[in-house]
Amino acid sequence: MHREALLRSTAFGMIIGMLGVAISFLPGSATWEENFGLSLLFEMRGQRPAPEQVVIISINGQTAEQLGLGEEIPDWPRSLHAQLIERLTEAGVAVIAYDIFFKKSRETGHDEAMVKAIKRAGNVLLVAYLEQQRVLDDQVNVHIERLIPPTERFAGSAVGIAPFVLPKIPVRVSRFWTFTGENRLISLPAAALQLFVDPDGSQLNRLLQSIGEASDPPGSWLSHTYLVSRIRDDTSLQANLLDAFSYGRLSQLSNLQRQRLEALLNLYTGDAHPYLNFYGPPGSIQTIPIHDALSATQKELAKLRDKVVFIGYAGTYQPRQKDGFYTVFSQPNGLDLSGVEIAATAYANLLSSETLAPLNNGGLVLLLLGYGLGITLLFRWLPGIRGILAGIFISILYLTLTYNLFSQQHIWLPWFVPLVIQTPVSLILSQTWHYRQMRSSRERLRELFGYYLPGDVIDNLAQQKKEPITAASSAFGICLATDAQSYTQFAEKMEPVDLQTYLNRYYEILFKPVRARNGVVSDVVGDAMLAIWPSTEPDPSQHQMACEAALEINRSLQQSDLEPKLFTRIGLHAGELVMSHVGAIDHFEYRAVGDMVNTTSRIENLNKLLGTAILASSEVVNGLKDIETREVGQFSVAGKQHSITIHEISTMSAEATPRLRQLHGDFAEALAEWMHGEREKAYEKFKLILNDHPDDGPTMYYVQQYRERRKSRKNLV
C-alpha cells in the first residue's frame, strides 16, 4: 500500500473508530449493548454452577398448599418464620437474610415469637423499603429518599436492616446497588457479605489501625456501618486500605479468610452499581421450599452450616408474579427471576468477586478507535471477496475473544457496536472506495491507451496513475519472449503466400495461451513474439500465469497439426516494465521497451547455449506453485553489470515423472559443487548425469565448460 494511500486509509479508519465512540456515548446506546450484546454472551455461556455458600428458601403458592395456608403470603402467621429461624440457627447458618418486607405488626404472640427467634439467632438481616419522592421546594425539584424499616420490634431485634432496590418497570434488570441513596445505605446483598465476612467489624478495624487510622472499638452493626461510610467517602483511605491488605498487614488470616476479606474490601472500594453475573434461569441457585426446610431433619439441615440463606418469594408459581423481574434469563412461559434470586445472585457475585467488569470510558474509547482503524486497514488491504471473508474471520475472532473474557475472566467487552455497526460501515465504505478507484483507473487507462490497445486489454491494466502518459509509463510486469529455431532457413524455402498462412497459424497457437491467462501480446516481429503481464505492483499470480502460458505454448505447438513444427525457445523476466510510444512523424506504436525487454530477449537466447526450451530469471520463478523448475546457473548478459540466476521451466508438477525429479535433484547437487568452486567434483557428477540423461542440455553445457577450461589451462602450460 503506497504511503499516501496508507495515510488516507488510516484517516478513514480513525473516522470509523470515532463513529463507534460517538455511538457508544449516545444516550441509550448502553441499552443496546445490554439488550443485545450482553444477552448474547449470557445465552452463549448458558447456565453455570452457583457457589455452594448461598442457598435460597423459597415461599410461593405451592408451599402455601403444602402448609395448608392461603395464597396471601403476607397474612401467614409470623410464628412460621420464627420456627424457620430457630431451625436455621440450630443448623449453624451463618447469615439469614429476609427479602420479605414485614410492614405491619400482627398478633402479639406471633410477632413476639419471631422477635425472640431473631434475637437468639443474632445473624438476621431484614429488608427495608426505600421510598423516593420528588417535591417542589421554592420552585426547585428536590429529590427525597426515606428509608422505611419493617415494624419497630423486628427492626430493633435484627442485626441490621438494608434495602434492596430493583426497577419494577418493564425493563431488563442487569445491575444492582451495593450502596444506594444519598446516605450511602448498604444494600441487602452487600450487608449479607459484610455480616458473613466481618460481622463485628473487627478485621476492618485492625486493618484501619495498621495504617494509623483511629476508629471506635468494633462490636455493633452501627459502628461497622459508620466505618464503611468513612471508607466510601475517602478515596485515599480506600487506596491505603488496599495497599495494607496487599502487603499482608493481617498475616494471621487463612487463605480463605483473606479471599473473603478481599471480597469485602472490593465491595467498599468498588462500583456502587455493578453488573450482575447471572448463574442461569430461575432455580439455578440451590433452592429449598420452606415446607421442606421446616420438615427436614437436623442432619439434613446440617448441610446449611456456615452458609448464607436468603428467604423470599421464589419458584414456578408466585401469586400474581408479585416479585418477578425481567432479566436475560426470563423464560418464554413468563417466569422471571424473583427478587430473592437476584439478591442471592448479587451476594454470590460479591463473595466470589465475579461481578461483571465492563470497560471504563478510557478503555472503551481505545478499543473502538483501535478496532475501527484495524478493520478499515484490513478492508483496504484486502478488497473484494477476500476482504469480506477476512472481515467475517476477524468478527468471529473478536466475538470469540469477547466470549472467553466474559465466561472466564468476567470481563465484558462491547461487541454490538464493533461488529454490528463499525464492521459493516467500514466494509461498505471500503468496497465503495475500491470500486471508485478501479473505475477511475480504468477510465484513465482507456483515455491513455485507447488508441493502441483493445478495450478488454485496457480493463486488465488496472493501475494507479496521477498524470497522463507523455513519453513513457512505468509499471511492474512479466515479459515473455519467443523465437523460432531455424526460421530463416525455413522461410527461404517457402512461398510468401504459404509463409503468411503458416505464420498466421503459428501465432494463433502462441496467442491463445497468452490471452487465456490475461497476458497482452505487445509486439510481433518475424517469427518472434513479445507478450506482457502488466500490473500496478508485483503480483505473484501473474508470474504463475506467464509460466503456465509458456508451458502451454510449448505443449500446443507439439500437439498441433502444424508442419513443419518449429522448435520455439521462450524466455521470461520480471521487473519494472516501461511502456513507451515508439515511432515518428505520423506513425506511432505503443509497446514495451528498454532494459526489461532486452533482458528477456537475452534470457531467451540462453536456450541456444543450454539446449533448453523455456528459461526464466529467478524474479519470475519466486512464488510459483505446481510448476517443476530447476536452477541452471548464473549467467552474464549484455547490458547487465551483475549475473542473473536462470531457471528452467520444465513442466507442471502434476506431470513431472520420477525420472525428471531425480534428474533435477542430481543436477542441483552438481551445480552446488560447481558454484562453490569444486569444479572437479561437479564435473564427475555431471558425467554421471549424462550417462542416464545424454540429451540433457544444461548438463552437457557444464561438461563442455569444464573440458574447455581444462584444455585452455593445458595450452597455457
MITI-488905 format. One record per residue (C-alpha): x, y, z; residue number from 1. Coordinates in steps of 0.25 Angstrom, whole numbers, plus 5000, padded with zeros to 4 digits. Each point is the difference from the previous one (the first is absolute). Layout:
<pts>
PT    u    v    w seq
PT    X    Y    Z NUM
...
</pts>
This chain:
<pts>
PT    u    v    w seq
PT 5000 5000 5000   1
PT 5006 5013 4996   2
PT 5003 5011 5011   3
PT 4989 5009 4995   4
PT 4990 4989 4999   5
PT 5004 4995 5014   6
PT 4998 5014 5006   7
PT 4987 5001 4994   8
PT 4996 4987 5005   9
PT 5005 5003 5014  10
PT 4992 5013 5000  11
PT 4988 4992 4995  12
PT 5002 4990 5011  13
PT 5000 5010 5011  14
PT 4987 5006 4995  15
PT 4994 4986 5001  16
PT 5006 4999 5014  17
PT 4994 5013 5004  18
PT 4987 4996 4994  19
PT 5000 4988 5010  20
PT 5004 5009 5011  21
PT 4989 5010 4997  22
PT 4989 4990 4999  23
PT 5005 4993 5013  24
PT 4998 5013 5008  25
PT 4987 5004 4994  26
PT 4988 4999 5010  27
PT 4994 4987 5000  28
PT 5012 4993 4993  29
PT 5003 4992 5013  30
PT 4987 4994 4999  31
PT 5003 4994 4986  32
PT 5013 4993 5006  33
PT 4992 4995 5012  34
PT 4987 4996 4992  35
PT 5008 4994 4988  36
PT 5015 4998 5004  37
PT 4999 4996 5014  38
PT 4988 4991 4997  39
PT 5007 4992 4989  40
PT 5012 4998 5009  41
PT 4991 4994 5011  42
PT 4993 4992 4990  43
PT 5013 4994 4994  44
PT 5005 4997 5014  45
PT 4987 4994 5005  46
PT 4998 4996 5015  47
PT 5012 4998 5009  48
PT 5002 4995 5014  49
PT 4996 5009 5011  50
PT 5009 5001 5013  51
PT 4996 4990 5010  52
PT 5001 5010 5011  53
PT 4987 5006 4997  54
PT 4986 4994 5001  55
PT 4986 5005 4998  56
PT 4988 4996 5008  57
PT 4988 5002 4991  58
PT 4986 5004 5003  59
PT 4989 4999 4989  60
PT 4986 4995 4997  61
PT 5005 4985 5001  62
PT 5006 5002 5014  63
PT 4987 5006 5004  64
PT 4992 4988 4996  65
PT 5010 4991 5007  66
PT 4999 5008 5013  67
PT 4985 5001 4998  68
PT 5000 5015 5000  69
PT 4994 5010 4991  70
PT 5006 5006 4987  71
PT 5002 5014 5007  72
PT 5013 4997 5006  73
PT 5001 5013 5007  74
PT 4989 4995 5009  75
PT 5007 4988 5004  76
PT 5003 4999 5015  77
PT 5013 5005 5005  78
PT 5002 4988 5009  79
PT 5003 4993 4987  80
PT 5012 5009 4997  81
PT 5004 4998 5015  82
PT 5000 4985 4998  83
PT 5009 5001 4988  84
PT 5010 5010 5006  85
PT 5001 4991 5012  86
PT 5003 4988 4991  87
PT 5010 5007 4992  88
PT 5007 5005 5012  89
PT 5001 4986 5006  90
PT 5006 4996 4986  91
PT 5011 5010 5002  92
PT 4996 5009 4988  93
PT 5010 5012 4999  94
PT 4990 5011 4996  95
PT 4985 5000 4998  96
PT 4996 5011 4990  97
PT 4985 5002 4999  98
PT 4995 5006 4986  99
PT 4986 5002 5006 100
PT 4996 5013 5005 101
PT 4992 4999 5013 102
PT 4993 5013 4999 103
PT 4989 4998 5011 104
PT 4999 4995 5014 105
PT 4992 4987 5003 106
PT 4994 4993 5011 107
PT 5009 5002 5012 108
PT 5003 4985 5002 109
PT 5004 4997 4986 110
PT 5009 5013 4999 111
PT 5006 4997 5014 112
PT 5004 4986 4995 113
PT 5007 5006 4988 114
PT 5007 5011 5008 115
PT 5006 4990 5010 116
PT 5005 4991 4988 117
PT 5006 5011 4993 118
PT 5007 5005 5013 119
PT 5005 4986 5004 120
PT 5005 4998 4985 121
PT 5008 5013 5001 122
PT 5003 4999 4985 123
PT 4987 5004 4993 124
PT 4999 5011 4990 125
PT 4987 5006 4996 126
PT 4997 5007 4987 127
PT 4995 5015 5001 128
PT 4992 5008 4990 129
PT 5007 5012 4994 130
PT 4989 5011 4996 131
PT 5005 5010 4990 132
PT 4992 5013 4998 133
PT 5001 5013 4992 134
PT 4995 5012 5006 135
PT 4999 5015 4996 136
PT 5008 5009 5010 137
PT 5001 5014 4996 138
PT 4998 4997 4985 139
PT 5011 4990 5001 140
PT 4998 4985 4998 141
PT 5006 4993 5013 142
PT 5002 4985 5000 143
PT 4997 4994 5013 144
PT 5003 4986 5005 145
PT 4994 4994 5012 146
PT 5004 4986 5006 147
PT 4987 4993 5005 148
PT 5004 4989 5009 149
PT 4992 4988 5004 150
PT 4992 5000 5013 151
PT 5007 5007 5011 152
PT 5002 4987 5008 153
PT 5005 4992 4989 154
PT 5010 5011 4996 155
PT 5005 5001 5014 156
PT 5002 4985 5001 157
PT 5007 4998 4987 158
PT 5015 5002 4999 159
PT 4998 5009 4989 160
PT 4990 5005 4989 161
PT 5003 5003 4986 162
PT 4992 5004 4987 163
PT 5001 4992 4987 164
PT 4996 5009 4989 165
PT 4996 4995 4986 166
PT 4992 5007 4989 167
PT 4986 4995 5000 168
PT 4998 5004 4986 169
PT 5000 4993 4987 170
PT 5015 5001 4997 171
PT 5011 4989 5001 172
PT 5007 4999 5014 173
PT 5015 4999 4998 174
PT 5006 5008 5011 175
PT 4998 5001 5015 176
PT 5004 5010 5011 177
PT 5010 4997 5011 178
PT 4998 5014 5006 179
PT 4988 5008 4997 180
PT 4994 5013 5003 181
PT 5007 5013 5003 182
PT 5002 4995 5014 183
PT 5008 4988 4994 184
PT 4991 4990 5006 185
PT 5006 4986 4999 186
PT 4991 4990 4992 187
PT 4995 4987 5005 188
PT 5010 4991 4992 189
PT 5012 5009 5004 190
PT 4995 5000 5014 191
PT 5000 4984 5000 192
PT 5014 5000 4995 193
PT 5004 5010 5011 194
PT 4993 4992 5011 195
PT 5006 4987 4994 196
PT 5015 5004 4999 197
PT 5001 5010 5011 198
PT 4988 5000 5009 199
PT 5005 5010 5011 200
PT 5010 5008 4991 201
PT 5012 4995 5008 202
PT 5008 4996 4988 203
PT 4997 5013 4993 204
PT 5003 5008 5013 205
PT 5014 4993 5001 206
PT 5003 5003 4985 207
PT 4997 5015 5003 208
PT 5009 5000 5012 209
PT 5011 4994 4992 210
PT 5000 5012 4992 211
PT 4999 5010 5011 212
PT 4985 5003 4999 213
PT 4993 5001 5013 214
PT 4987 4993 5001 215
PT 4990 4997 5011 216
PT 5000 4986 5006 217
PT 4992 4990 4992 218
PT 4989 4992 5005 219
PT 4987 5006 4994 220
PT 4993 5001 4986 221
PT 4999 5015 5002 222
PT 5015 5002 5003 223
PT 5003 4991 4988 224
PT 4991 5008 4991 225
PT 5007 5013 5004 226
PT 5013 4994 4996 227
PT 4995 4996 4987 228
PT 4995 5014 4997 229
PT 5013 5006 5003 230
PT 5007 4991 4990 231
PT 4990 5002 4989 232
PT 5002 5015 5002 233
PT 5015 5000 5000 234
PT 5007 4995 4987 235
PT 5014 5002 5006 236
PT 4996 4992 5012 237
PT 4995 4989 4990 238
PT 5013 5000 4994 239
PT 5008 4999 5013 240
PT 4991 4988 5004 241
PT 5002 4992 4988 242
PT 5015 5003 5001 243
PT 5000 4995 5014 244
PT 4992 4988 4997 245
PT 5009 4996 4988 246
PT 5013 5001 5008 247
PT 4994 4990 5010 248
PT 4998 5009 5012 249
PT 4990 4990 5005 250
PT 5009 4988 4999 251
PT 4993 4991 5010 252
PT 4988 4998 4991 253
PT 4999 4987 4992 254
PT 4999 5000 4985 255
PT 4985 4998 5000 256
PT 4999 5012 5010 257
PT 5009 5008 4991 258
PT 4991 4997 4988 259
PT 4988 5004 5007 260
PT 5006 5013 5006 261
PT 5005 5004 4986 262
PT 4986 4998 4995 263
PT 4995 5009 5011 264
PT 5010 5011 4997 265
PT 4996 4999 4985 266
PT 4986 5003 5005 267
PT 5004 5012 5008 268
PT 5009 5006 4989 269
PT 4993 4995 4987 270
PT 4989 5005 4992 271
PT 4987 5002 5007 272
PT 4992 4996 4988 273
PT 5006 4987 4995 274
PT 4995 4991 4989 275
PT 4994 4986 5004 276
PT 5007 4988 4995 277
PT 4988 4991 5000 278
PT 5001 4985 5002 279
PT 4989 4996 4991 280
PT 4985 4999 5000 281
PT 4991 4999 5012 282
PT 5004 4989 5009 283
PT 5015 5001 4997 284
PT 5004 5003 5014 285
PT 4997 4989 5010 286
PT 4985 5002 5005 287
PT 4993 4993 5011 288
PT 4985 5002 5002 289
PT 4996 5005 5013 290
PT 4992 4988 5004 291
PT 5012 4991 4997 292
PT 5008 5008 5009 293
PT 4990 5000 5011 294
PT 4998 4985 4999 295
PT 5015 4996 4997 296
PT 5008 4992 5011 297
PT 5012 5007 5007 298
PT 5009 4991 4992 299
PT 4994 5005 4987 300
PT 5001 5015 5005 301
PT 5014 4998 5004 302
PT 5004 5002 4986 303
PT 4997 5014 5001 304
PT 5010 5003 5011 305
PT 5009 5012 4998 306
PT 4992 5004 4988 307
PT 4992 5012 4996 308
PT 4985 4998 4999 309
PT 4991 5010 4992 310
PT 4985 4998 5003 311
PT 4989 5006 4991 312
PT 4990 4998 4989 313
PT 5006 4990 4989 314
PT 4995 4988 4992 315
PT 4992 4997 4988 316
PT 4987 5005 5006 317
PT 4999 5013 5007 318
PT 4987 5007 5003 319
PT 4998 5010 4988 320
PT 5016 4999 4998 321
PT 5001 5011 5011 322
PT 5015 4999 5001 323
PT 5005 4997 4986 324
PT 5009 5008 4992 325
PT 5003 5000 4985 326
PT 5015 4995 4997 327
PT 5008 4994 4989 328
PT 4995 4986 5006 329
PT 4985 5003 5000 330
PT 4993 4988 4995 331
PT 4991 4999 4988 332
PT 4989 4996 5009 333
PT 5000 5013 5007 334
PT 5008 4995 5012 335
PT 5010 5011 5005 336
PT 5011 5000 5010 337
PT 4995 5004 5014 338
PT 5005 5011 5008 339
PT 5006 4990 5010 340
PT 5007 4992 4989 341
PT 5006 5013 4995 342
PT 5005 5004 5014 343
PT 5006 4986 5002 344
PT 5007 5002 4986 345
PT 5005 5013 5004 346
PT 5006 4995 5013 347
PT 5006 4988 4994 348
PT 5007 5010 4989 349
PT 5005 5008 5011 350
PT 5005 4988 5008 351
PT 5007 4994 4988 352
PT 5005 5014 4995 353
PT 4994 4997 4987 354
PT 4990 5011 4997 355
PT 5001 5004 4985 356
PT 5011 5010 4997 357
PT 4997 5009 4988 358
PT 5011 5009 4994 359
PT 5001 5014 5006 360
PT 4998 5012 4990 361
PT 5015 5001 4997 362
PT 5001 4985 4997 363
PT 4988 5000 4992 364
PT 5005 5012 4991 365
PT 5013 4993 4998 366
PT 4993 4987 4996 367
PT 4991 5006 4990 368
PT 5010 5009 4994 369
PT 5010 4988 4998 370
PT 4989 4991 4995 371
PT 4995 5010 4990 372
PT 5014 5003 4995 373
PT 5004 4985 4999 374
PT 4988 4996 4993 375
PT 5001 5011 4990 376
PT 5014 4998 4996 377
PT 4997 4985 4999 378
PT 4989 5003 4990 379
PT 5008 5010 4992 380
PT 5012 4990 4999 381
PT 4990 4988 4996 382
PT 4990 5005 4990 383
PT 4988 4992 4995 384
PT 4996 4987 5005 385
PT 5014 4998 5007 386
PT 4996 5012 5009 387
PT 4986 4995 5003 388
PT 5006 4986 5004 389
PT 5011 5007 5008 390
PT 4989 5008 5007 391
PT 4992 4988 5003 392
PT 5012 4993 5006 393
PT 5004 5013 5008 394
PT 4986 5001 5005 395
PT 4999 4986 5005 396
PT 5014 5001 5006 397
PT 4996 5013 5008 398
PT 4987 4993 5004 399
PT 5007 4988 5005 400
PT 5010 5009 5008 401
PT 4988 5008 5006 402
PT 4993 4987 5004 403
PT 5013 4994 5006 404
PT 5003 5012 5008 405
PT 4985 5000 5004 406
PT 4999 4986 5004 407
PT 5014 4998 5007 408
PT 5004 5014 5005 409
PT 4986 5006 5002 410
PT 5005 5012 4991 411
PT 4989 5006 4991 412
PT 5005 5005 4987 413
PT 4990 5007 4991 414
PT 4997 4993 4987 415
PT 4988 5006 4994 416
PT 5006 5013 4996 417
PT 5013 4994 4994 418
PT 4993 4988 4993 419
PT 4986 5005 4996 420
PT 5004 5015 4997 421
PT 5015 5002 4998 422
PT 5003 4988 4992 423
PT 4988 5001 4989 424
PT 5002 5015 4999 425
PT 5015 4998 4998 426
PT 4998 4989 4990 427
PT 4989 5008 4992 428
PT 5009 5012 4999 429
PT 5012 4993 4997 430
PT 4994 4992 4989 431
PT 4994 5013 4994 432
PT 5014 5006 5001 433
PT 5006 4988 4993 434
PT 4989 5001 4989 435
PT 5002 5014 4997 436
PT 5015 4999 4999 437
PT 4999 4988 4991 438
PT 4990 5008 4991 439
PT 5009 5012 5000 440
PT 5012 4992 4997 441
PT 4993 4993 4988 442
PT 4995 5013 4995 443
PT 5014 5006 5000 444
PT 5005 4987 4993 445
PT 4990 5002 4989 446
PT 5003 5014 4998 447
PT 5015 4997 5000 448
PT 5001 4988 4992 449
PT 4987 5000 4992 450
PT 5008 5003 4987 451
PT 5009 4988 5002 452
PT 4993 4988 5007 453
PT 4986 4993 5000 454
PT 4991 5004 5011 455
PT 5000 4986 5007 456
PT 5015 5001 5001 457
PT 4999 5014 5006 458
PT 4991 4995 5010 459
PT 5010 4990 5005 460
PT 5011 5011 5001 461
PT 4994 5006 5013 462
PT 5010 5009 5006 463
PT 5001 5013 5009 464
PT 5005 5012 4991 465
PT 5000 5014 5004 466
PT 5004 5006 4987 467
PT 4998 4997 4985 468
PT 5011 4992 4993 469
PT 5009 5009 4992 470
PT 5012 4994 4995 471
PT 5000 4987 5008 472
PT 4992 4993 5011 473
PT 5006 4990 5010 474
PT 4994 4988 5007 475
PT 5003 4987 5006 476
PT 4999 4988 4990 477
PT 5004 4987 4994 478
PT 5006 4999 4986 479
PT 5000 4987 4992 480
PT 5008 5000 4987 481
PT 5000 4989 4990 482
PT 5009 4996 4988 483
PT 4998 4989 4990 484
PT 5013 4992 4997 485
PT 5005 4999 4985 486
PT 4989 5010 4996 487
PT 5008 5007 4990 488
PT 5004 4987 4992 489
PT 4986 4995 5001 490
PT 4994 5014 4994 491
PT 5010 5000 4988 492
PT 4994 4987 4995 493
PT 4985 5004 5001 494
PT 4992 5008 4991 495
PT 4995 5013 5006 496
PT 4986 4997 5000 497
PT 5002 4986 5007 498
PT 5009 5007 5010 499
PT 4990 5010 5003 500
PT 4989 4989 5003 501
PT 5010 4992 5008 502
PT 5004 5012 5008 503
PT 4985 5004 5003 504
PT 4998 4985 5005 505
PT 5013 5001 5008 506
PT 4997 5013 5007 507
PT 4985 4995 5003 508
PT 5007 4988 5008 509
PT 5009 5010 5007 510
PT 4989 5011 5003 511
PT 4989 4991 5006 512
PT 5008 4996 5013 513
PT 5004 5014 5002 514
PT 4986 5006 4999 515
PT 4994 4989 5007 516
PT 5009 5003 5012 517
PT 4997 5015 5000 518
PT 5013 5004 4992 519
PT 5001 5010 4989 520
PT 5008 4998 4987 521
PT 5008 5012 4999 522
PT 5008 4998 4988 523
PT 5002 4990 4988 524
PT 5012 5001 4991 525
PT 5003 4989 4990 526
PT 5000 4987 5008 527
PT 5001 5007 5014 528
PT 4989 5004 5009 529
PT 5001 5008 5013 530
PT 4989 4999 5010 531
PT 4998 5008 5013 532
PT 4992 4999 5013 533
PT 5000 5014 5006 534
PT 4995 5004 5013 535
PT 5001 5011 5010 536
PT 5008 4992 5010 537
PT 5007 4987 5001 538
PT 4990 4989 4999 539
PT 5004 4985 5002 540
PT 4988 4996 4992 541
PT 5005 5006 4987 542
PT 5013 4992 5002 543
PT 4992 4988 5001 544
PT 4991 5003 4987 545
PT 5012 5004 4992 546
PT 5008 4987 5003 547
PT 4987 4992 4997 548
PT 4998 5007 4987 549
PT 5015 4996 4996 550
PT 4997 4986 5003 551
PT 4987 5000 4993 552
PT 5007 5006 4987 553
PT 5010 4989 5000 554
PT 4990 4989 5002 555
PT 4990 5006 4990 556
PT 5011 5001 4989 557
PT 5004 4986 5002 558
PT 4985 4995 5000 559
PT 4996 5009 4988 560
PT 4999 4995 4985 561
PT 5009 5011 4996 562
PT 5011 4995 4991 563
PT 5012 5001 5001 564
PT 5000 5002 5015 565
PT 5009 5011 5003 566
PT 5008 4999 5013 567
PT 4996 5012 5008 568
PT 5009 5006 5011 569
PT 4994 5008 5011 570
PT 5006 5010 5010 571
PT 4993 5007 5012 572
PT 5004 5011 5009 573
PT 4993 5009 5011 574
PT 5003 5014 5005 575
PT 4996 5014 4996 576
PT 4993 5001 4987 577
PT 5002 5012 4991 578
PT 4989 5003 4990 579
PT 5003 5010 4990 580
PT 4996 5007 4987 581
PT 5009 4995 4989 582
PT 5000 5007 4986 583
PT 5001 5013 4993 584
PT 4992 5010 4992 585
PT 4986 4994 4998 586
PT 5002 4986 5004 587
PT 5002 4995 5015 588
PT 4999 4987 5007 589
PT 4998 4998 5015 590
PT 5009 4989 5005 591
PT 5009 4994 5011 592
PT 5014 5005 4998 593
PT 5013 5002 5008 594
PT 5008 4991 5009 595
PT 4989 4991 5004 596
PT 4997 4996 4985 597
PT 5015 4999 4997 598
PT 5003 4991 5012 599
PT 4988 4991 4997 600
PT 5006 4998 4986 601
PT 5014 4997 5005 602
PT 4994 4989 5009 603
PT 4992 4994 4988 604
PT 5013 5000 4993 605
PT 5007 4992 5011 606
PT 4991 4988 4996 607
PT 5009 4998 4988 608
PT 5012 4999 5009 609
PT 4994 4991 5010 610
PT 4991 4991 4990 611
PT 4987 5004 5008 612
PT 4986 5004 4996 613
PT 4996 5010 5011 614
PT 5009 5008 5009 615
PT 4996 5010 5010 616
PT 5007 5009 5010 617
PT 4999 4998 5015 618
PT 4991 5012 5001 619
PT 4990 4992 4992 620
PT 5000 4987 5007 621
PT 4999 5005 5014 622
PT 4987 4996 5006 623
PT 4996 4991 4989 624
PT 4990 4988 5003 625
PT 4999 4987 4994 626
PT 5010 5002 4989 627
PT 5013 4992 5000 628
PT 5013 5009 4998 629
PT 5015 4998 5002 630
PT 5011 5010 5002 631
PT 5010 4999 4988 632
PT 5010 5010 5005 633
PT 5004 5015 5000 634
PT 5003 5007 4986 635
PT 5004 5013 4996 636
PT 4992 5007 4989 637
PT 5003 5012 4992 638
PT 4996 5013 5007 639
PT 5000 4995 5014 640
PT 5012 5002 5010 641
PT 4996 4988 5008 642
PT 4997 4986 4996 643
PT 4986 4995 5000 644
PT 4995 4987 5007 645
PT 4993 4992 4989 646
PT 4990 4988 5002 647
PT 4994 4991 4990 648
PT 4985 4998 5000 649
PT 4998 4986 4997 650
PT 4985 4995 5002 651
PT 4988 5001 5009 652
PT 5003 4993 5013 653
PT 4989 4990 4998 654
PT 5006 4996 4987 655
PT 5015 4998 5006 656
PT 5005 4986 4999 657
PT 5009 4994 5011 658
PT 5011 4999 4990 659
PT 4999 5015 4997 660
PT 5000 5003 5015 661
PT 5012 4991 5002 662
PT 5007 5008 4989 663
PT 4997 5013 5007 664
PT 5005 4995 5013 665
PT 5013 4995 4995 666
PT 5002 5012 4991 667
PT 4998 5010 5012 668
PT 5010 4992 5008 669
PT 5010 5001 4989 670
PT 4997 5015 4997 671
PT 5002 5003 5015 672
PT 5014 4994 4999 673
PT 5003 5008 4988 674
PT 4995 5013 5006 675
PT 5009 4997 5012 676
PT 5012 4999 4991 677
PT 5001 4985 5002 678
PT 5001 4998 4985 679
PT 5006 4986 5000 680
PT 4990 4994 5009 681
PT 4989 5007 4992 682
PT 5005 4995 4987 683
PT 5000 4986 5005 684
PT 4986 5001 5004 685
PT 4996 5007 4987 686
PT 5006 4988 4992 687
PT 4992 4990 5008 688
PT 4987 5008 4997 689
PT 5004 4999 4985 690
PT 5001 4985 5001 691
PT 4985 5000 5004 692
PT 4995 5012 4992 693
PT 5009 5002 4988 694
PT 4991 5010 4994 695
PT 4999 5010 5012 696
PT 5005 5013 4994 697
PT 5004 5007 5013 698
PT 5008 4988 5005 699
PT 5008 4999 4986 700
PT 5002 5015 5001 701
PT 5008 4999 5014 702
PT 5008 4988 4995 703
PT 5004 5007 4988 704
PT 5004 5013 5008 705
PT 5008 4991 5009 706
PT 5008 4993 4988 707
PT 5002 5013 4993 708
PT 5006 5007 5013 709
PT 5009 4988 5002 710
PT 5004 5000 4986 711
PT 5003 5015 5001 712
PT 5008 4998 5012 713
PT 5009 4989 4993 714
PT 5002 5009 4988 715
PT 5005 5011 5010 716
PT 5010 4991 5006 717
</pts>
